[in-house]
Amino acid sequence: MRVLVTGSSGFVGNRLLNVLANKKNVEVFAAARGESIDGPATVRLLKNFELSSAVDWTPNLIGFDVVVHAAARVHVMNDQALNPLEAFRAVNVKGTLKLAEQAASAGVRRFVFISSIKVNGESTTKDDAYSPDAVPAPLDPYGVSKMEAESGLKAIAQRTGMEVVIIRPVLVYGPGVKANFLKMMQWLDKGFPLPFGAIRNSRSLVALDNLVDLIILCMEHPAAANQTFMVSDGEDLSTTELLRRMACALDKPARLLPVPEWILRLGASLFGKSDLLQRLCGSLRVDISKTRDVLGWKPLVSVDSALKEAAIHFQESRKQ
């Protein structure tokens, strides 16, 4: 099987390359914006790849069985673009759909698209969960762009016969994780007392290895064709429980103060941090029963083992 991975320098794409490189009967190519990649020597390179509607990659795509499309303009805080929605659309919609059209023209059998839970929305209640068949309700430009890309890909699949598989990950964590997850590890590692000891929300997360395992399954499984799947670790956690288990993985004490949530929300509002607090205190759950039932998939690694791997990488990186 001949596979092309876009977004090969990213958090998910790079891990996928490393796992695929160790599989028999898989010839792996990485689409990279530059002249080289940080990856296994056995991975071949498609240089100077640009996700743009102006570039024709059709000749380069001939002979591939599967394209895993992980490249995107990613969600960022405090976006400085004059028109964020159009900036996201240029890459995530127009660039993605142009690549998919070219892949179909080149005879690619299956196109696996790494979308986002933001297509569904930003939060659920503690007892509800997003399903892949729920009506999309994105609330920010990134989520809108991913929803529009999904819709366009389904139309291409219907028109061309190329199989499309859509995966909507929740927050992905693992070795090398950045953003708020990294900040939480840094807080715990330094022993800071944190006012998050009484948060009773419920959030789905997905370990990097669990996501990569599902992507690889979706590359080949016959029942995955033209389906949309949710993915998580299958164990939802409150922020308080996550911090406790993260501290355990770091071999550090969890100094969590049981500050009532209403006080946290008041303080966040006063200091303009309501969005950050929503991510810490709000619930966001996904239902992975379709993924389990249709594909026979189950998470490859547990939450605690994935947290331990992330903690070891974090501690080793500080020594360098």
Secondary structure, DSSP 8 states (H G I E B T S, - for coil): -EEEEESTTSHHHHHHHHHHTTSTT-EEEEE-SSS--SS-TT-EEETT----TT---HHHHTT-SEEEE-------TT---SSHHHHHIIIIIIIHHHHHHHHHHTT--EEEEE--GGGT-S-B-SS--B-TTS-----SHHHHHHHHHHHHHHHHHHHH--EEEEEEE-EEESTT--HHHHHHHHHHHTT--BS-TT----B-EEEHHHHHHHHHHHHH-GGGTT-EEEE--S--B-HHHHHHHHHHHHT----B----HHHHHHHHHHTT-HHHHHHHHSBB-B--HHHHHHH----SS-HHHHHHHHHHHHHHHHH-
